[in-house]
């Protein structure tokens, strides 16, 4: 176990002599998952409120407007409160990093939201959680090393737990499911490249530029699809039942979560970070129970227990390997 974990970890320049930062990173990423768990509900609320507009303009154009608004809000908040964020807009290196992370996020969020319009949040949460598996696969390909058995065991437990927390997922493998799998691949790539880029660049600066890239990319996508040419189309974010979810997505799901992610994920192996992120559907299920959107079943304990066990095992054995 120890001999296989070392090369993969070293390939991502993880500093084993920073146990305090590691513990803070784990706590920070768990907070991220708790907020991300609510984003499924916020996105579904916004899309449900915009069904007439989706019929008029098409789902792709409406999603483009929502993604542009979400990340424009995040970019504005970053610009107002962080001087490093403002300085990054004049730094070409930060724009290069932001272009990579922002491009991956743009494809991930757009495919997720278009898919979510056709499938329920539970199926979306499960398919999105496949980024844990994709992160492991892509890491193996890029580093040409095999992660430790403990990490791979954690991947299996996390994927099972995320997939079965609301019972065996009812998949029809239609267009919505296929798009959400694409979303999972790009989220996995985002996790891996976040690891590389935030170790080389200032996390606050690259967060600012990545938000700007996503917002501008979503605007461009909307125009390319033939939309965004009237004030009415952009003003849909102010419709009843839309503005509050979009503000929550922008401030909570994007600004708060992605800033924490960029600041702290670099202290963990990307596969371990992906396993922690798999807690997202656990929070989504808990919020769904509180809002009577999800019915209680024993699968919640099974899935949640598998995720919890996977994270505990990975953290305990990884820490023991580092001490050894």
C-alpha positions in Angstrom: 0.0 0.0 0.0 2.7 2.5 1.0 4.8 1.8 -2.1 1.9 2.6 -4.5 0.6 5.7 -2.8 3.9 7.5 -2.8 4.4 8.1 -6.6 0.8 9.2 -7.2 1.0 11.6 -4.3 4.3 12.9 -5.4 3.1 13.5 -8.9 0.8 16.2 -7.5 3.4 17.7 -5.2 1.4 17.1 -2.0 3.3 18.3 1.0 3.1 15.5 3.7 4.7 17.8 6.3 1.6 20.1 6.4 -0.8 18.1 8.7 -2.5 21.2 10.0 -3.2 22.5 6.5 -4.4 19.0 5.6 -7.0 18.9 8.4 -8.2 22.4 7.6 -8.5 21.4 3.9 -10.7 18.4 4.8 -13.0 20.5 7.0 -13.2 23.2 4.3 -14.1 20.8 1.5 -16.7 19.2 3.7 -18.2 22.7 4.1 -18.1 23.0 0.3 -20.1 19.8 -0.1 -22.7 21.0 2.4 -23.4 24.1 0.3 -23.1 22.2 -3.0 -25.8 19.8 -1.8 -28.3 22.7 -1.8 -27.3 23.7 -5.4 -29.3 20.8 -6.9 -32.4 22.2 -5.2 -31.7 25.8 -6.2 -31.0 24.8 -9.8 -34.2 22.8 -10.0 -36.2 25.6 -8.4 -34.9 28.1 -11.0 -35.6 25.7 -13.9 -39.1 24.9 -12.7 -39.9 28.6 -12.4 -38.7 29.2 -16.0 -40.6 26.4 -17.7 -42.6 28.9 -19.9 -39.3 30.6 -20.9 -37.8 27.2 -21.7 -40.7 26.5 -24.0 -40.2 29.9 -25.6 -36.5 30.2 -25.9 -35.3 26.6 -25.5 -33.5 25.0 -22.5 -30.0 25.7 -23.8 -30.5 29.5 -24.1 -32.2 29.7 -20.7 -29.4 27.6 -19.1 -26.8 30.0 -20.7 -28.5 33.0 -19.1 -28.6 31.3 -15.7 -24.9 30.2 -15.8 -23.8 33.6 -17.0 -25.8 35.3 -14.2 -24.5 32.9 -11.5 -20.8 33.4 -12.4 -21.2 37.1 -13.0 -22.5 37.5 -9.5 -19.6 35.4 -8.2 -17.1 37.5 -10.2 -18.5 40.8 -9.0 -18.4 39.7 -5.3 -14.7 38.6 -5.8 -13.9 41.9 -7.5 -15.4 44.0 -4.7 -13.9 42.1 -1.7 -10.5 40.9 -2.9 -7.7 43.2 -4.1 -5.8 40.2 -5.4 -8.9 39.4 -7.5 -8.8 42.9 -9.0 -5.1 42.6 -9.7 -5.5 39.2 -11.4 -7.5 40.8 -14.1 -4.3 42.6 -15.3 -2.2 39.4 -15.1 -2.0 37.3 -18.3 -0.7 34.3 -16.3 -3.8 34.3 -14.1 -6.0 34.5 -17.2 -4.3 31.4 -18.6 -5.0 29.5 -15.4 -8.5 30.9 -15.3 -9.2 29.9 -18.9 -8.4 26.3 -18.1 -10.4 26.1 -14.9 -13.2 28.3 -16.2 -13.5 26.4 -19.5 -13.8 23.1 -17.7 -16.4 24.5 -15.2 -18.4 26.1 -18.1 -18.9 22.8 -19.9 -19.5 21.0 -16.6 -22.2 23.4 -15.3 -23.9 23.8 -18.6 -24.2 20.1 -19.3 -25.3 19.5 -15.7 -28.1 22.1 -15.8 -29.4 21.1 -19.2 -29.4 17.5 -18.0 -31.2 18.4 -14.8 -34.1 19.9 -16.8 -34.8 16.4 -18.0 -34.0 14.2 -15.0 -34.7 14.4 -11.2 -32.2 15.7 -8.7 -31.4 12.3 -7.3 -30.4 10.8 -10.7 -28.4 14.0 -11.4 -26.6 13.8 -8.1 -25.7 10.1 -8.7 -24.4 10.6 -12.2 -22.5 13.8 -11.3 -20.8 11.8 -8.5 -19.2 9.6 -11.1 -16.5 12.3 -11.2 -15.0 10.3 -8.3 -14.4 7.3 -10.7 -13.3 9.6 -13.6 -10.9 11.4 -11.3 -9.2 8.2 -10.4 -9.1 7.0 -14.0 -7.7 10.2 -15.4 -5.2 10.5 -12.6 -3.9 7.1 -13.4 -3.6 8.0 -17.1 -1.9 11.3 -16.5 0.6 10.2 -13.8 1.1 6.7 -15.2 1.1 5.5 -11.6 -1.5 3.4 -9.6 -3.0 5.1 -6.5 -3.0 3.1 -3.3 -5.5 0.4 -2.7 -7.0 2.4 0.1 -7.7 5.3 -2.2 -9.3 3.0 -4.8 -11.3 1.4 -2.0 -12.5 4.8 -1.0 -13.5 5.5 -4.7 -15.6 2.4 -4.7 -17.3 3.2 -1.4 -17.9 6.8 -2.4 -19.4 6.0 -5.7 -21.6 3.3 -4.3 -22.7 5.6 -1.4 -23.5 8.5 -3.7 -25.3 6.3 -6.2 -27.5 4.4 -3.8 -28.2 6.9 -1.1 -31.8 7.2 -2.4 -32.0 3.6 -3.5 -30.9 2.0 -6.8 -30.9 4.9 -9.3 -33.7 4.6 -11.9 -31.7 5.3 -15.1 -33.3 5.4 -18.6 -30.1 6.5 -20.2 -31.7 9.3 -22.2 -30.2 12.6 -23.3 -30.3 14.1 -19.8 -28.4 11.2 -18.3 -25.8 11.2 -21.1 -25.2 14.9 -20.6 -24.8 14.5 -16.9 -22.1 11.8 -17.4 -20.3 14.3 -19.7 -20.6 16.8 -16.8 -19.0 14.3 -14.5 -16.0 13.9 -16.8 -15.4 17.7 -16.9 -15.8 18.1 -13.2 -13.1 15.3 -12.7 -10.8 17.2 -15.0 -11.5 20.4 -13.1 -10.5 18.7 -9.8 -7.3 17.5 -11.3 -6.3 20.8 -13.0 -7.3 22.7 -9.9 -4.7 20.7 -8.1 -2.0 21.6 -10.6 -2.9 25.3 -11.2 -3.5 26.4 -7.6 -0.1 25.0 -6.6 1.5 27.3 -9.2 -0.7 30.4 -9.1 -2.4 32.5 -6.5 -5.7 30.8 -5.7 -7.6 34.0 -5.2 -6.5 35.5 -8.5 -7.2 32.4 -10.5 -10.6 32.1 -8.9 -11.4 35.7 -10.1 -10.4 35.0 -13.7 -12.1 31.6 -13.8 -15.4 33.2 -12.8 -15.0 35.8 -15.5 -14.2 33.1 -18.1 -17.3 31.1 -17.2 -19.6 34.2 -17.2 -18.2 35.4 -20.5 -18.3 31.9 -22.0 -21.9 31.5 -21.0 -22.8 34.8 -22.6 -21.0 33.8 -25.8 -22.8 30.4 -25.8 -26.2 32.1 -25.4 -25.5 34.4 -28.4 -24.2 31.5 -30.5 -27.5 29.7 -29.9 -29.4 32.6 -31.2 -30.4 34.1 -27.9 -29.5 37.0 -25.7 -30.5 39.6 -28.2 -33.4 41.1 -26.2 -33.6 42.6 -22.7 -36.5 40.3 -21.9 -34.4 37.2 -22.3 -31.7 38.4 -19.9 -34.3 39.8 -17.4 -35.7 36.3 -16.7 -33.3 36.1 -13.8 -35.5 38.7 -12.0 -38.7 36.5 -12.5 -40.5 35.3 -9.4 -38.9 32.1 -8.0 -35.7 32.7 -10.0 -33.7 35.6 -8.5 -33.2 34.1 -5.0 -32.0 30.7 -6.3 -29.7 32.4 -8.8 -28.2 34.6 -6.0 -27.8 31.5 -3.8 -26.0 29.8 -6.7 -23.8 32.7 -7.4 -22.8 33.7 -3.9 -23.0 30.3 -2.2 -22.4 27.6 -4.9 -19.8 29.6 -6.9 -18.1 32.4 -5.0 -18.0 30.7 -1.5 -17.5 27.1 -2.6 -15.1 27.5 -5.5 -12.9 30.0 -3.5 -12.6 27.5 -0.7 -11.9 24.7 -3.1 -9.2 26.6 -4.9 -7.5 27.7 -1.6 -7.5 24.3 0.1 -7.8 21.4 -2.3 -4.1 21.7 -3.1 -3.3 20.2 0.3 -4.9 16.8 -0.6 -4.5 14.2 -3.3 -7.1 14.9 -6.0 -8.6 11.4 -5.6 -9.1 12.0 -1.9 -10.6 15.4 -2.7 -13.0 13.8 -5.1 -14.0 11.2 -2.5 -14.8 14.1 0.0 -16.8 15.9 -2.7 -19.0 12.8 -3.1 -20.6 13.8 0.2 -22.6 16.3 -1.9 -25.6 14.0 -2.5 -25.7 13.2 1.2 -26.4 16.8 2.0 -28.8 17.1 -1.0 -30.8 14.1 0.5 -30.8 15.7 3.9 -32.1 19.0 2.6 -34.6 17.1 0.5 -35.9 15.3 3.6 -36.2 18.6 5.4 -38.2 20.1 2.6 -40.3 17.0 2.1 -38.9 16.5 -1.4 -37.4 13.1 -0.5 -38.9 10.2 1.3 -37.0 8.5 4.1 -35.7 5.0 3.4 -33.0 2.6 4.7 -30.9 3.3 1.6 -30.1 6.7 3.1 -28.3 5.0 5.9 -26.6 2.5 3.6 -25.4 5.1 1.1 -24.4 7.7 3.7 -22.7 5.1 5.8 -20.6 3.9 2.8 -19.5 7.5 2.0 -18.6 8.1 5.6 -16.7 4.9 5.9 -14.9 5.5 2.6 -13.7 9.0 3.8 -12.7 7.7 7.3 -10.7 4.8 5.9 -8.9 7.0 3.3 -8.0 9.6 5.8 -6.8 7.2 8.6 -4.7 5.1 6.3 -3.3 8.0 4.3 -2.3 9.7 7.5 -0.7 6.4 8.7 1.3 6.1 5.5 2.6 9.7 5.7 3.7 9.1 9.3 5.5 5.9 8.3 
